[in-house]
Amino acid sequence: MRSRPMLLVTGLLLIAGAAYAPVAIARQTTLAHPGRDGYSSDERDFTVGRTVYLRWARTKVGRIVAADEHHEFPASFRTRRGRAVLLRHVDGPSDWLPVEGLSRVYVVR
């Protein structure tokens, strides 16, 4: 009979932990507002002059040197025209990247 209160307390702690787990995971996976750590994942912030970093490692990828509101993409892309940025990579080459979905991989500062 002495173990019954211990089991109840353990069960309550497990329930509390399960209820808090999604909150803890969300805090770790979402990026903070640009005011806190300086990084932004908002697609509207991908503008000329911003430095681009990998989202998960914060490694510098390059700098946005141009933007085009109606850039034409190859047929292999989901949409033929869309907003794009010209990214000059740290190692030299440049390429056009569609802004739609860019924040899943990169952040800007």
N, CA, C and O atoms as a DFTB+ gen file, in Angstrom:
436 C
 N C O
     1  1       0.797      -1.207       0.000
     2  2       0.000       0.000       0.000
     3  2       0.839       1.271       0.000
     4  3       0.383       2.318      -0.459
     5  1       2.041       1.184       0.503
     6  2       2.888       2.381       0.549
     7  2       3.303       2.829      -0.853
     8  3       3.567       4.010      -1.080
     9  1       3.358       1.901      -1.771
    10  2       3.793       2.264      -3.117
    11  2       2.697       2.963      -3.914
    12  3       2.997       3.597      -4.926
    13  1       1.458       2.871      -3.498
    14  2       0.363       3.490      -4.236
    15  2       0.512       5.016      -4.338
    16  3       0.357       5.540      -5.441
    17  1       0.805       5.771      -3.250
    18  2       1.024       7.217      -3.411
    19  2       2.211       7.535      -4.321
    20  3       2.191       8.517      -5.063
    21  1       3.244       6.692      -4.255
    22  2       4.409       6.901      -5.108
    23  2       4.024       6.735      -6.584
    24  3       4.482       7.496      -7.438
    25  1       3.193       5.752      -6.875
    26  2       2.723       5.555      -8.240
    27  2       1.862       6.723      -8.710
    28  3       1.966       7.144      -9.861
    29  1       1.025       7.241      -7.841
    30  2       0.187       8.389      -8.206
    31  2       1.043       9.618      -8.508
    32  3       0.804      10.319      -9.492
    33  1       2.026       9.873      -7.672
    34  2       2.915      11.020      -7.898
    35  2       3.697      10.836      -9.191
    36  3       3.837      11.780      -9.969
    37  1       4.202       9.641      -9.428
    38  2       4.933       9.364     -10.660
    39  2       4.036       9.561     -11.880
    40  3       4.458      10.136     -12.883
    41  1       2.812       9.086     -11.789
    42  2       1.869       9.262     -12.888
    43  2       1.563      10.722     -13.161
    44  3       1.493      11.146     -14.314
    45  1       1.382      11.490     -12.096
    46  2       1.135      12.932     -12.271
    47  2       2.323      13.636     -12.894
    48  3       2.151      14.516     -13.737
    49  1       3.533      13.256     -12.486
    50  2       4.732      13.855     -13.079
    51  2       4.864      13.495     -14.553
    52  3       5.271      14.331     -15.360
    53  1       4.528      12.278     -14.906
    54  2       4.563      11.886     -16.319
    55  2       3.550      12.664     -17.147
    56  3       3.849      13.080     -18.266
    57  1       2.369      12.859     -16.611
    58  2       1.343      13.632     -17.319
    59  2       1.787      15.082     -17.486
    60  3       1.614      15.666     -18.556
    61  1       2.359      15.663     -16.433
    62  2       2.842      17.047     -16.516
    63  2       3.970      17.165     -17.535
    64  3       4.026      18.127     -18.301
    65  1       4.865      16.183     -17.539
    66  2       5.961      16.199     -18.516
    67  2       5.462      16.075     -19.940
    68  3       5.963      16.748     -20.841
    69  1       4.468      15.210     -20.146
    70  2       3.898      15.045     -21.485
    71  2       3.172      16.307     -21.939
    72  3       3.176      16.627     -23.128
    73  1       2.555      17.020     -21.015
    74  2       1.854      18.254     -21.378
    75  2       2.834      19.367     -21.706
    76  3       2.545      20.217     -22.549
    77  1       3.995      19.376     -21.049
    78  2       4.968      20.446     -21.272
    79  2       5.896      20.151     -22.452
    80  3       6.497      21.079     -22.993
    81  1       6.027      18.912     -22.859
    82  2       6.965      18.538     -23.922
    83  2       6.751      19.312     -25.223
    84  3       7.738      19.789     -25.782
    85  1       5.527      19.472     -25.746
    86  2       5.365      20.238     -26.988
    87  2       5.825      21.689     -26.856
    88  3       6.348      22.263     -27.811
    89  1       5.635      22.273     -25.695
    90  2       6.073      23.651     -25.475
    91  2       7.592      23.727     -25.524
    92  3       8.149      24.630     -26.150
    93  1       8.265      22.789     -24.871
    94  2       9.725      22.775     -24.855
    95  2      10.283      22.541     -26.250
    96  3      11.263      23.178     -26.637
    97  1       9.676      21.640     -27.008
    98  2      10.133      21.368     -28.372
    99  2       9.915      22.589     -29.256
   100  3      10.783      22.920     -30.064
   101  1       8.790      23.259     -29.123
   102  2       8.517      24.448     -29.934
   103  2       9.511      25.563     -29.633
   104  3       9.925      26.287     -30.540
   105  1       9.889      25.704     -28.394
   106  2      10.870      26.738     -28.043
   107  2      12.221      26.462     -28.674
   108  3      12.934      27.399     -29.034
   109  1      12.584      25.209     -28.813
   110  2      13.880      24.860     -29.379
   111  2      13.888      24.953     -30.894
   112  3      14.900      25.343     -31.478
   113  1      12.776      24.602     -31.552
   114  2      12.774      24.525     -33.005
   115  2      12.418      25.829     -33.697
   116  3      12.841      26.044     -34.832
   117  1      11.667      26.696     -33.066
   118  2      11.300      27.949     -33.720
   119  2      12.375      28.988     -33.489
   120  3      13.028      29.012     -32.445
   121  1      12.547      29.835     -34.469
   122  2      13.525      30.904     -34.333
   123  2      12.946      32.041     -33.523
   124  3      11.754      32.340     -33.599
   125  1      13.781      32.650     -32.772
   126  2      13.341      33.792     -31.976
   127  2      13.081      34.985     -32.890
   128  3      13.557      35.029     -34.024
   129  1      12.344      35.921     -32.395
   130  2      12.079      37.153     -33.135
   131  2      13.411      37.839     -33.435
   132  3      14.338      37.736     -32.631
   133  1      13.536      38.539     -34.572
   134  2      14.807      39.157     -34.928
   135  2      15.394      40.048     -33.834
   136  3      16.607      40.253     -33.798
   137  1      14.570      40.574     -32.956
   138  2      15.078      41.446     -31.912
   139  2      15.894      40.719     -30.862
   140  3      16.750      41.326     -30.218
   141  1      15.645      39.425     -30.676
   142  2      16.333      38.666     -29.626
   143  2      17.734      38.232     -30.019
   144  3      18.706      38.572     -29.345
   145  1      17.841      37.476     -31.115
   146  2      19.150      36.965     -31.488
   147  2      19.665      37.551     -32.800
   148  3      20.766      37.215     -33.237
   149  1      18.887      38.414     -33.426
   150  2      19.341      39.079     -34.642
   151  2      19.020      38.341     -35.924
   152  3      19.183      38.913     -37.001
   153  1      18.572      37.101     -35.860
   154  2      18.253      36.331     -37.058
   155  2      16.757      36.397     -37.342
   156  3      15.941      36.482     -36.424
   157  1      16.409      36.358     -38.626
   158  2      15.008      36.397     -39.008
   159  2      14.730      35.323     -40.041
   160  3      15.522      35.110     -40.959
   161  1      13.595      34.644     -39.886
   162  2      13.179      33.654     -40.868
   163  2      11.980      34.151     -41.675
   164  3      11.388      33.392     -42.442
   165  1      11.627      35.417     -41.503
   166  2      10.496      35.998     -42.226
   167  2      10.902      36.219     -43.678
   168  3      11.917      36.859     -43.950
   169  1      10.117      35.694     -44.607
   170  2      10.454      35.809     -46.031
   171  2      10.515      37.264     -46.498
   172  3      11.197      37.569     -47.477
   173  1       9.813      38.158     -45.813
   174  2       9.862      39.582     -46.185
   175  2      11.217      40.201     -45.863
   176  3      11.557      41.247     -46.415
   177  1      11.997      39.577     -44.981
   178  2      13.309      40.103     -44.605
   179  2      14.429      39.672     -45.547
   180  3      15.565      40.118     -45.387
   181  1      14.138      38.824     -46.515
   182  2      15.143      38.417     -47.482
   183  2      15.257      39.509     -48.548
   184  3      14.670      39.409     -49.626
   185  1      16.021      40.548     -48.225
   186  2      16.157      41.718     -49.087
   187  2      17.633      41.959     -49.412
   188  3      18.525      41.366     -48.804
   189  1      17.866      42.834     -50.374
   190  2      19.227      43.152     -50.809
   191  2      20.058      43.678     -49.639
   192  3      19.604      44.517     -48.861
   193  1      21.281      43.168     -49.533
   194  2      22.203      43.613     -48.503
   195  2      22.215      42.739     -47.259
   196  3      23.113      42.875     -46.428
   197  1      21.250      41.853     -47.109
   198  2      21.200      40.990     -45.932
   199  2      22.174      39.828     -46.086
   200  3      22.406      39.344     -47.194
   201  1      22.737      39.387     -44.972
   202  2      23.609      38.216     -44.953
   203  2      22.762      36.993     -44.632
   204  3      21.906      37.033     -43.748
   205  1      23.008      35.908     -45.357
   206  2      22.216      34.690     -45.241
   207  2      23.020      33.630     -44.491
   208  3      24.205      33.428     -44.756
   209  1      22.351      32.955     -43.546
   210  2      22.969      31.905     -42.733
   211  2      22.128      30.641     -42.820
   212  3      20.923      30.705     -43.063
   213  1      22.775      29.479     -42.619
   214  2      22.024      28.241     -42.509
   215  2      21.176      28.296     -41.257
   216  3      21.634      28.766     -40.215
   217  1      19.974      27.833     -41.344
   218  2      19.026      27.938     -40.234
   219  2      19.484      27.153     -39.008
   220  3      19.403      27.665     -37.892
   221  1      19.960      25.927     -39.188
   222  2      20.248      25.069     -38.039
   223  2      21.652      25.251     -37.479
   224  3      21.860      24.994     -36.293
   225  1      22.629      25.684     -38.282
   226  2      24.010      25.782     -37.804
   227  2      24.499      27.219     -37.683
   228  3      25.560      27.462     -37.107
   229  1      23.742      28.175     -38.218
   230  2      24.123      29.586     -38.225
   231  2      25.459      29.817     -38.946
   232  3      26.204      30.740     -38.615
   233  1      25.744      28.968     -39.929
   234  2      26.934      29.126     -40.747
   235  2      26.640      30.124     -41.851
   236  3      25.598      30.043     -42.501
   237  1      27.546      31.064     -42.067
   238  2      27.342      32.080     -43.097
   239  2      27.390      31.439     -44.473
   240  3      28.339      30.732     -44.813
   241  1      26.347      31.696     -45.262
   242  2      26.238      31.136     -46.603
   243  2      26.645      32.172     -47.645
   244  3      27.351      31.846     -48.598
   245  1      26.205      33.415     -47.470
   246  2      26.524      34.455     -48.434
   247  2      25.718      35.705     -48.181
   248  3      25.165      35.905     -47.099
   249  1      25.661      36.567     -49.229
   250  2      24.967      37.843     -49.122
   251  2      24.033      38.009     -50.305
   252  3      24.358      37.625     -51.428
   253  1      22.863      38.590     -50.040
   254  2      21.891      38.856     -51.101
   255  2      22.332      40.121     -51.835
   256  3      22.459      41.187     -51.232
   257  1      22.564      39.991     -53.146
   258  2      23.055      41.133     -53.921
   259  2      22.003      41.723     -54.846
   260  3      22.163      42.847     -55.323
   261  1      20.918      40.977     -55.110
   262  2      19.855      41.502     -55.974
   263  2      18.553      40.773     -55.654
   264  3      18.553      39.671     -55.105
   265  1      17.463      41.407     -56.006
   266  2      16.141      40.807     -55.825
   267  2      15.318      41.054     -57.083
   268  3      15.453      42.095     -57.725
   269  1      14.473      40.106     -57.428
   270  2      13.620      40.220     -58.607
   271  2      12.225      39.736     -58.212
   272  3      12.059      38.604     -57.758
   273  1      11.236      40.593     -58.387
   274  2       9.867      40.249     -58.007
   275  2       9.223      39.247     -58.957
   276  3       8.323      38.511     -58.552
   277  1       9.667      39.203     -60.215
   278  2       9.058      38.315     -61.215
   279  2      10.134      37.537     -61.953
   280  3      10.209      37.587     -63.181
   281  1      10.967      36.820     -61.210
   282  2      12.047      36.046     -61.812
   283  2      11.497      34.784     -62.472
   284  3      10.591      34.145     -61.936
   285  1      12.041      34.426     -63.631
   286  2      11.596      33.231     -64.329
   287  2      12.491      32.052     -63.949
   288  3      13.716      32.133     -64.033
   289  1      11.855      30.956     -63.529
   290  2      12.570      29.763     -63.108
   291  2      12.448      28.673     -64.165
   292  3      11.559      28.736     -65.015
   293  1      13.335      27.667     -64.124
   294  2      13.238      26.554     -65.078
   295  2      11.931      25.768     -64.896
   296  3      11.236      25.922     -63.892
   297  1      11.617      24.938     -65.871
   298  2      10.374      24.162     -65.830
   299  2      10.347      23.168     -64.674
   300  3       9.272      22.718     -64.278
   301  1      11.498      22.821     -64.133
   302  2      11.547      21.846     -63.030
   303  2      11.045      22.429     -61.712
   304  3      10.765      21.677     -60.778
   305  1      10.926      23.755     -61.619
   306  2      10.426      24.384     -60.403
   307  2       8.908      24.296     -60.351
   308  3       8.248      24.119     -61.375
   309  1       8.361      24.423     -59.141
   310  2       6.915      24.323     -58.958
   311  2       6.183      25.449     -59.672
   312  3       5.135      25.216     -60.273
   313  1       6.717      26.669     -59.617
   314  2       6.123      27.805     -60.320
   315  2       7.140      28.361     -61.314
   316  3       8.343      28.347     -61.055
   317  1       6.652      28.844     -62.439
   318  2       7.548      29.356     -63.476
   319  2       8.074      30.742     -63.139
   320  3       9.210      31.069     -63.479
   321  1       7.255      31.571     -62.468
   322  2       7.679      32.927     -62.112
   323  2       7.404      33.160     -60.642
   324  3       6.449      32.625     -60.081
   325  1       8.258      33.972     -60.022
   326  2       8.059      34.278     -58.617
   327  2       9.155      35.192     -58.098
   328  3      10.091      35.537     -58.819
   329  1       9.024      35.573     -56.856
   330  2      10.009      36.443     -56.214
   331  2      11.270      35.629     -55.942
   332  3      11.201      34.506     -55.443
   333  1      12.424      36.210     -56.277
   334  2      13.699      35.511     -56.105
   335  2      14.764      36.487     -55.648
   336  3      14.639      37.698     -55.830
   337  1      15.812      35.941     -55.054
   338  2      16.972      36.741     -54.643
   339  2      18.224      36.117     -55.246
   340  3      18.329      34.898     -55.387
   341  1      19.165      36.981     -55.596
   342  2      20.459      36.531     -56.108
   343  2      21.400      36.445     -54.919
   344  3      21.708      37.457     -54.291
   345  1      21.854      35.245     -54.612
   346  2      22.708      35.005     -53.456
   347  2      24.133      34.772     -53.920
   348  3      24.411      33.841     -54.675
   349  1      25.050      35.649     -53.449
   350  2      26.478      35.448     -53.732
   351  2      27.047      34.661     -52.560
   352  3      27.129      35.162     -51.438
   353  1      27.441      33.418     -52.837
   354  2      27.945      32.526     -51.803
   355  2      29.317      32.974     -51.309
   356  3      30.043      33.676     -52.014
   357  1      29.659      32.567     -50.108
   358  2      30.942      32.910     -49.504
   359  2      32.090      32.368     -50.352
   360  3      33.136      33.007     -50.462
   361  1      31.899      31.188     -50.954
   362  2      32.964      30.585     -51.760
   363  2      32.990      31.079     -53.197
   364  3      33.763      30.557     -54.001
   365  1      32.173      32.066     -53.551
   366  2      32.295      32.715     -54.844
   367  2      31.103      32.698     -55.769
   368  3      30.687      33.771     -56.208
   369  1      30.508      31.532     -56.107
   370  2      29.445      31.540     -57.117
   371  2      28.164      32.212     -56.633
   372  3      27.941      32.380     -55.434
   373  1      27.340      32.588     -57.589
   374  2      26.045      33.214     -57.293
   375  2      24.943      32.377     -57.916
   376  3      25.149      31.734     -58.945
   377  1      23.768      32.386     -57.290
   378  2      22.627      31.736     -57.904
   379  2      21.336      32.374     -57.415
   380  3      21.271      32.950     -56.329
   381  1      20.304      32.250     -58.260
   382  2      18.990      32.782     -57.922
   383  2      18.232      31.743     -57.115
   384  3      18.175      30.574     -57.496
   385  1      17.654      32.165     -56.006
   386  2      16.873      31.280     -55.151
   387  2      15.461      31.832     -55.011
   388  3      15.288      33.031     -54.789
   389  1      14.445      30.974     -55.136
   390  2      13.078      31.453     -54.913
   391  2      12.875      31.778     -53.441
   392  3      13.317      31.024     -52.574
   393  1      12.221      32.879     -53.153
   394  2      12.012      33.300     -51.770
   395  2      10.979      32.411     -51.083
   396  3      11.054      32.186     -49.874
   397  1      10.023      31.910     -51.848
   398  2       9.006      31.043     -51.268
   399  2       9.667      29.767     -50.725
   400  3      10.274      29.004     -51.476
   401  1       9.541      29.553     -49.435
   402  2      10.119      28.371     -48.807
   403  2      11.577      28.507     -48.419
   404  3      12.152      27.577     -47.854
   405  1      12.183      29.640     -48.708
   406  2      13.598      29.846     -48.413
   407  2      13.878      29.805     -46.917
   408  3      14.956      29.387     -46.496
   409  1      12.923      30.232     -46.123
   410  2      13.134      30.303     -44.678
   411  2      13.156      28.926     -44.022
   412  3      13.475      28.826     -42.837
   413  1      12.829      27.865     -44.750
   414  2      12.944      26.527     -44.179
   415  2      14.401      26.114     -44.066
   416  3      14.735      25.266     -43.239
   417  1      15.279      26.697     -44.883
   418  2      16.687      26.334     -44.893
   419  2      17.580      27.459     -44.367
   420  3      18.587      27.197     -43.709
   421  1      17.210      28.716     -44.657
   422  2      18.082      29.840     -44.343
   423  2      17.389      30.855     -43.421
   424  3      16.162      30.902     -43.325
   425  1      18.211      31.658     -42.753
   426  2      17.760      32.846     -42.011
   427  2      18.649      33.995     -42.439
   428  3      19.729      33.777     -42.987
   429  1      18.200      35.224     -42.192
   430  2      18.992      36.411     -42.539
   431  2      19.283      37.222     -41.294
   432  3      18.613      37.111     -40.268
   433  1      20.299      38.032     -41.427
   434  2      20.678      38.938     -40.348
   435  2      21.025      40.271     -40.951
   436  3      21.378      41.203     -40.229
